[in-house]
Amino acid sequence: MAPPAELSKLQHLQPHDWLARQAAHHLRVKGYADPYLARRSAGKKHPVEDFLFTYYTQKPGQLQRWHAGAGVVLSGPAAAERAGWKYYRRADGGELAAAGLPAETDAVTVDVEGFLRDRRDALQFAGIILAGTAARPAQFGCFGLHEWAMVYRQDRFDLRHEYLKLRLGSRRTDEVVEENRIRCSHFDAFRFYTPDAVPLNALEPSRENQRTMEQPGCLHANMDLYKWAYKLAPLLPSELVMDCFELSWRIRAMDMQASPYDLSGWGYPAIPIETAEGKAAYVEYQRAFAAESQVLRQRLLRELTPLLQAAADQRPALDSTEGQP
């Protein structure tokens, strides 16, 4: 399969350029990964700052690897080792010529064709989720009650975070759930509800209707920009992946501040969504994150457009959920 025209216009990065970007990426990741790894070695947990490394499947070592993205040729001796990395290969003569390099240059590029052969459906599913979410109106009436529904009547079920205390106690936490309309549209939040909370949700998100229900006001849909970005490595530049990571990190902090847990001892003051003032503060944060997320969502879609075209040329997108990561 020949790559689309957009991917045949290769960009060349010389060693001093891409090694500097790689070093900057390593430092950026270390600021988040090193404290997590230290806690893990010590057998300690953090309810906010461990999340991106424990809930999502991307591990610190994987995040540490810097990628320039599809359509880029990396030259120099340090690039040669990447020829053995998954979805990398040595640049051929035509690619070297397209990048303005002599035929004998030692250079590598992302193996787009190999990725599409193995992961085409995952790419297409990510494109469907991202484009569909971007096109829908944002909803701002959930007030973070998904976290409260996850501990509703939890004395009847397994404790979700046994090392955390509920800020209002079990009885008042249950009352907050019962006093409010719960309207969670994100399946990967809804699936953690306690059994008694499930029928209280106004919507019925599922894996099957995920592509039609996700909307840009949802904190979890916006955190998942990081998931879609890293699942498509090495097609995307690592700077974009880290922009998604850092947004997800900040959203997670706010999400837990609005949760029923008492995190004051961890340095996270509560957003008391059981009050009118707390609800207003939550929506203000939510709107700001939605706007920021839409910018990142569009950046992801711009990067994916030629790749999605290549995938469509290879075989029409499936209507089933086969491509879900």
Secondary structure, DSSP 8 states (H G I E B T S, - for coil): ----HHHHS-EEE-HHHHHHHHHHHHHHHHHHHHHHHHHHHHT---TTTTHHHHTSS--HHHHHS----TTEEEESGGGGGGGGSTTEEE--HHHHHHTT--TT--EEEE-HHHHHHHHHHHHHHHHHHHHHHHHS------TTHHHHHTTTTGGGS--SSTTS-BTTHHHHHHHHHHHS-B----HHHHTTS-TTTGGGBSS---STTHHHH--TT-HHHHHTHHHHHHHTTTSS-HHHHHHHHHHHHHHHHHHHHTSSB--GGGT-----TTSHHHHHHHHHHHHHHHHHHHHHHHHHHHHHHHHHHHHHHHS---SSSTT--
